[in-house]
Amino acid sequence: MITANRLLLIWFLMTATLINVSCKKNDDVLPGKEKVKKMVLVYMEANNDLRYEALTSINRMEKGAKDIDGILLVYIKTSSIRSYLLKIKYDPDENRITSDTVKTYQSSATSDPEFLKDVVSNAQKEHPAETYGLVLWSHATSWAPPENAMIKTKSFGRDNGQEMDIINLKNALPNNLEFLIFDACSMGGVEVLYEFKDKANYIIASPAETIAESFPYQYITPFLFKGSDQLKDVAQAYYDYYNSYTDDRQSATVSLIKTSELPQLASEMKSLMIKTKIYGDQFIATNIQRLDFTSGFPVANYDYGDFLDHNWPQQELTSIYSQLKKVILYHAATPNFLGKPIKAFSGITCYIPYYKDINLTYYKRLQWYTASGFNIPFEK
């Protein structure tokens, strides 16, 4: 049932004033624009079954936006007619949206990487800052390939059935982000993190699915405008929020990643492969903790630490585990996820490829495949 409050929110998004539709291509900061300390953009693909959760998230951002030192922008699309760029302002009332509409887009294609690129680029030019943060909010399915004979899904977003390939998504993003947050399912896999390592200094993501209720923006919004040392508070607030539930909503995994440490993790992984894996070797996949919990998820997500433990003797893992601690600055998981136990949680997941794997051709395109030595058992 749609409540009167929900109808009010929908009315707001459908009747917002049209302001400046044009998209500029110039990469320079526009003249006369004074830099603020930080600008955070939340890109919400909600022209799908998450539209009401998106509106709730905006209300919670307004509630948490008191005294933030910077600018919080939200790009939001909930229908095929038009979409909006909002400048969030403080409002403690969660039953209305009072933020200003600064731009209206007609017939936008949110799952088009070029459109995403324009939105982010223009936001940074119109609202220059000393540092930038980006939150990607929508559906997601880890690194799942765009399509093949069996899989009909892509890795991020869902706009009227259209979704975005993860490599195209990466290429659409600037490389000047202080942090990147995936408010979307299963983007805490090592393959995804490695793909985005040059885009942001820090990444916050969930290795498992995320509940549609989303990040608790009423609590985390102030932390987004603090220093990078308080990004841990964002991740912990997410965990604490869901861990406080006593029913199946007590379901959360989250990690804070320092991206500059990922290349050394790949190097340590490659050293393991060179020493122990030869062409034709098969990885052990049985009895390893799975962190994909929804039926029909397109790619399996295995706990990375549990994968290491099952495939190599402990004496070989000292160095890689030492590096893993440098990569993962914070991680937490509830005891169960949707009623299923989480018995092992290292903070990130990985895929376990195998011969005649329908995903292998696409998997080879990911940077992690070669950098980590995962190619060694599959190539002569």
C-alpha positions in Angstrom: 0.0 0.0 0.0 1.2 3.5 -0.9 0.8 5.9 2.0 -0.1 9.6 1.7 3.5 10.4 2.6 4.8 8.3 -0.2 2.4 9.9 -2.6 3.7 13.3 -1.5 7.3 12.2 -2.2 6.4 10.9 -5.6 4.5 14.2 -6.4 7.6 16.1 -5.5 9.8 14.2 -7.9 7.3 14.4 -10.7 6.6 18.1 -10.4 10.1 19.5 -9.6 11.1 22.7 -11.5 13.1 22.3 -14.7 16.5 24.0 -14.3 19.4 23.9 -16.8 19.0 20.7 -18.8 22.3 21.1 -20.8 25.3 18.9 -20.1 28.7 20.6 -20.5 31.8 18.8 -21.7 34.6 21.1 -20.5 36.7 19.4 -17.8 37.8 22.6 -16.2 36.1 24.1 -13.1 33.7 26.8 -14.2 34.8 30.4 -13.7 33.6 32.0 -10.5 33.0 28.8 -8.7 34.4 28.8 -5.2 35.6 25.5 -3.9 34.0 24.0 -0.8 35.8 21.5 1.5 34.0 18.4 0.2 31.3 17.5 -2.3 29.6 14.1 -2.2 27.4 12.9 -5.0 24.9 10.1 -4.5 23.9 8.5 -7.9 20.6 6.7 -7.4 19.3 4.4 -10.1 15.8 3.9 -8.8 13.6 3.5 -11.9 12.9 0.0 -10.6 11.4 -1.8 -7.6 13.7 0.3 -5.2 12.0 3.7 -5.9 10.3 4.0 -2.5 13.5 3.0 -0.7 15.3 5.6 -2.7 12.9 8.3 -1.5 13.3 7.1 2.1 17.1 7.3 1.7 16.8 11.0 0.5 14.7 11.8 3.5 17.2 10.3 5.8 20.0 12.2 4.1 18.1 15.4 4.8 17.7 14.3 8.4 21.5 13.7 8.8 22.6 16.8 6.9 22.7 19.2 9.8 26.0 21.2 10.0 27.8 19.2 7.2 30.9 21.0 6.0 30.3 20.7 2.2 27.7 19.9 -0.4 25.6 16.8 -0.7 24.1 16.2 -4.1 21.7 13.4 -5.2 21.0 12.4 -8.7 17.7 10.5 -8.6 15.6 8.8 -11.2 12.4 7.0 -10.2 10.4 7.1 -13.5 11.1 7.0 -17.3 9.8 10.6 -17.7 12.6 12.6 -16.1 15.2 12.7 -13.4 16.7 15.2 -11.0 19.8 16.5 -9.4 19.0 17.6 -5.8 21.1 19.7 -3.4 20.3 18.2 0.0 19.5 20.5 2.8 18.7 19.7 6.4 15.2 18.7 7.3 14.4 16.5 10.3 10.9 15.5 8.9 11.2 12.1 7.2 7.7 12.5 5.7 8.7 15.1 3.1 11.6 16.1 0.8 12.5 19.8 1.0 15.9 19.8 -0.9 16.4 22.1 -3.8 16.2 20.8 -7.4 19.3 22.2 -9.2 18.9 20.4 -12.5 16.3 18.4 -14.3 17.1 15.8 -17.0 14.5 14.7 -19.6 14.5 11.0 -20.8 17.8 10.2 -19.1 19.4 6.8 -19.4 20.9 6.2 -16.0 22.5 2.9 -17.0 24.3 4.5 -19.9 27.9 4.9 -18.8 28.3 8.1 -20.8 25.3 9.7 -19.0 26.7 8.7 -15.6 30.0 10.2 -16.7 28.3 13.5 -17.6 26.4 13.7 -14.3 29.5 13.1 -12.2 31.6 15.5 -14.3 29.1 18.3 -14.3 28.5 17.9 -10.6 32.2 18.4 -9.9 32.4 21.4 -12.3 29.3 23.1 -10.9 30.3 22.3 -7.3 34.1 22.2 -7.1 35.6 20.9 -3.9 38.9 20.1 -2.3 37.8 16.4 -2.1 35.1 14.4 -3.7 33.0 11.4 -2.6 30.7 9.2 -4.7 27.9 6.8 -3.6 26.5 4.4 -6.2 23.0 3.4 -5.1 21.0 0.7 -6.9 20.8 -3.0 -7.7 24.1 -4.8 -8.4 25.4 -8.3 -9.0 29.1 -8.1 -8.3 31.1 -8.4 -11.5 28.6 -10.5 -13.4 29.1 -10.3 -17.2 26.7 -8.3 -19.4 25.2 -11.3 -21.1 25.9 -14.8 -22.3 24.0 -18.0 -23.1 22.8 -18.5 -19.5 23.1 -15.1 -17.7 20.9 -12.1 -18.6 22.1 -9.5 -16.1 24.8 -6.9 -15.7 26.8 -5.8 -12.8 25.3 -2.5 -11.6 22.1 -0.5 -11.7 18.7 -1.2 -13.2 16.9 1.4 -15.3 13.7 0.2 -16.9 15.4 -3.2 -17.4 18.7 -1.8 -18.7 21.9 -2.4 -16.6 25.5 -1.4 -16.7 28.6 -3.5 -17.4 31.1 -3.1 -14.5 34.1 -2.4 -16.8 32.1 0.4 -18.5 31.0 1.7 -15.1 34.7 1.9 -14.0 35.7 3.7 -17.2 32.9 6.3 -16.6 34.2 7.3 -13.2 36.8 10.0 -12.5 40.0 9.0 -10.7 39.9 11.9 -8.2 37.6 10.4 -5.6 38.5 10.3 -1.9 36.0 7.5 -1.4 33.6 5.4 -3.4 30.7 3.7 -1.6 28.6 1.0 -3.2 25.2 1.1 -1.7 24.4 -2.0 -3.8 24.6 -5.8 -3.5 27.8 -7.8 -3.5 30.3 -5.2 -4.6 32.8 -6.1 -2.0 34.5 -8.8 -4.1 38.2 -8.6 -4.7 37.6 -8.5 -8.5 35.3 -5.5 -8.2 37.6 -3.7 -5.7 40.6 -4.3 -7.9 38.8 -3.0 -10.9 38.0 0.3 -9.1 41.3 0.7 -7.2 42.5 3.7 -9.3 39.2 5.6 -8.9 39.2 6.2 -5.2 41.5 6.1 -2.2 39.0 4.2 -0.2 36.0 1.9 -1.0 33.2 0.9 1.3 31.1 -2.1 0.0 29.2 -5.1 1.1 30.7 -8.5 0.1 27.2 -10.0 0.4 23.9 -8.6 -0.7 22.5 -5.4 0.9 19.0 -5.1 2.4 16.7 -2.8 0.4 16.5 -0.5 3.4 19.9 0.8 2.3 22.6 2.5 4.3 21.3 4.4 7.4 21.9 7.9 6.0 20.4 9.6 9.0 23.5 8.4 10.9 26.3 8.2 8.2 25.8 11.5 6.4 27.8 13.6 8.9 30.7 11.1 8.6 30.8 11.5 4.8 32.0 15.0 5.4 34.8 14.2 7.9 38.3 13.1 7.2 39.1 9.7 5.6 40.0 8.4 9.1 36.2 8.6 9.9 35.1 6.4 7.0 35.4 3.5 9.4 32.5 5.2 11.3 30.4 4.9 8.1 31.0 1.2 7.8 30.5 0.6 11.5 27.2 2.6 11.5 26.0 0.4 8.7 26.8 -2.8 10.6 25.5 -1.5 13.9 22.2 -0.5 12.3 21.4 -3.9 10.9 22.9 -5.8 13.8 20.5 -4.2 16.1 17.5 -6.0 14.5 16.3 -9.2 16.0 14.6 -10.7 12.9 15.9 -11.6 9.5 16.8 -8.0 8.9 19.8 -8.6 11.1 21.7 -9.2 7.8 24.8 -7.2 6.9 28.4 -7.5 5.7 30.6 -4.4 5.2 34.2 -3.6 4.6 36.4 -0.5 4.3 39.2 -0.9 1.7 42.4 1.0 1.3 42.8 0.7 -2.5 46.5 1.6 -2.6 47.2 -1.7 -0.9 45.4 -3.8 -3.4 48.3 -4.1 -6.0 50.5 -5.7 -3.3 47.7 -8.1 -2.4 47.6 -9.2 -6.1 51.3 -9.6 -6.0 51.1 -11.8 -2.9 48.4 -13.9 -4.6 50.5 -14.3 -7.7 53.4 -15.5 -5.7 51.2 -18.2 -4.2 50.0 -19.2 -7.7 53.5 -19.4 -9.1 54.7 -21.6 -6.3 51.8 -24.0 -6.1 49.5 -23.9 -9.1 50.3 -25.3 -12.5 48.3 -25.5 -15.8 45.3 -27.7 -15.3 45.1 -27.4 -11.5 41.5 -27.1 -10.1 40.7 -24.9 -7.2 38.9 -26.4 -4.2 35.4 -24.9 -4.0 33.5 -27.3 -1.7 32.7 -26.4 1.9 33.9 -22.8 1.4 31.7 -20.0 2.9 29.4 -18.6 0.3 28.3 -15.0 0.7 25.7 -14.9 -2.1 22.5 -15.7 -0.3 19.7 -14.9 -2.8 18.4 -17.5 -5.1 19.7 -17.3 -8.7 22.5 -14.9 -8.0 24.5 -14.9 -11.3 28.0 -15.5 -9.9 29.2 -17.3 -6.8 30.8 -15.2 -4.1 33.2 -17.1 -1.8 34.8 -15.7 1.3 38.3 -14.9 0.2 40.0 -16.0 3.4 38.1 -19.2 3.5 39.1 -19.8 -0.2 42.8 -19.3 0.8 42.5 -21.7 3.8 41.0 -24.5 1.7 43.5 -24.2 -1.2 46.9 -23.6 0.5 48.6 -24.8 3.7 48.6 -22.3 6.5 52.4 -21.9 6.4 52.1 -20.5 2.9 49.6 -17.8 3.8 51.4 -15.7 6.4 52.5 -13.0 3.9 49.2 -12.7 2.1 47.2 -12.5 5.3 49.6 -9.8 6.5 48.8 -7.8 3.4 45.1 -8.5 3.7 45.1 -6.6 7.0 46.6 -3.6 5.3 43.9 -3.7 2.6 40.9 -4.1 4.9 40.8 -1.3 7.4 37.5 -2.4 8.9 35.1 -5.4 8.3 32.1 -6.8 10.1 29.3 -9.3 9.5 26.2 -10.3 11.4 26.1 -13.9 12.6 23.5 -14.7 10.0 22.3 -13.4 6.7 18.6 -13.9 5.8 18.6 -16.7 8.3 21.7 -18.4 6.9 24.8 -18.6 9.1 28.0 -16.7 8.3 30.8 -18.9 9.8 33.7 -17.4 8.0 34.2 -13.7 7.0 37.5 -12.3 6.0 36.1 -9.0 4.7 36.1 -9.6 0.9 34.9 -12.3 -1.5 36.3 -13.9 -4.6 35.1 -16.0 -7.5 36.6 -19.4 -8.1 36.9 -20.0 -11.8 37.0 -23.5 -13.4 37.5 -25.1 -16.8 34.5 -24.8 -19.1 33.2 -22.1 -16.9 30.6 -20.0 -18.8 31.9 -16.9 -17.0 35.6 -17.5 -17.7 35.9 -15.6 -21.0 34.5 -12.5 -19.3 36.4 -13.1 -16.0 39.7 -12.9 -18.1 38.9 -9.3 -18.9 39.0 -8.3 -15.2 42.3 -6.8 -14.1 42.4 -9.1 -11.0 42.6 -12.2 -13.2 46.1 -11.5 -14.6 47.5 -9.3 -11.8 46.8 -12.0 -9.1 48.0 -15.0 -11.1 44.6 -16.5 -11.5 45.5 -17.0 -15.1 48.3 -19.4 -14.4 46.1 -22.6 -14.0 44.2 -21.7 -17.2 47.0 -20.7 -19.6 49.9 -22.7 -20.9 
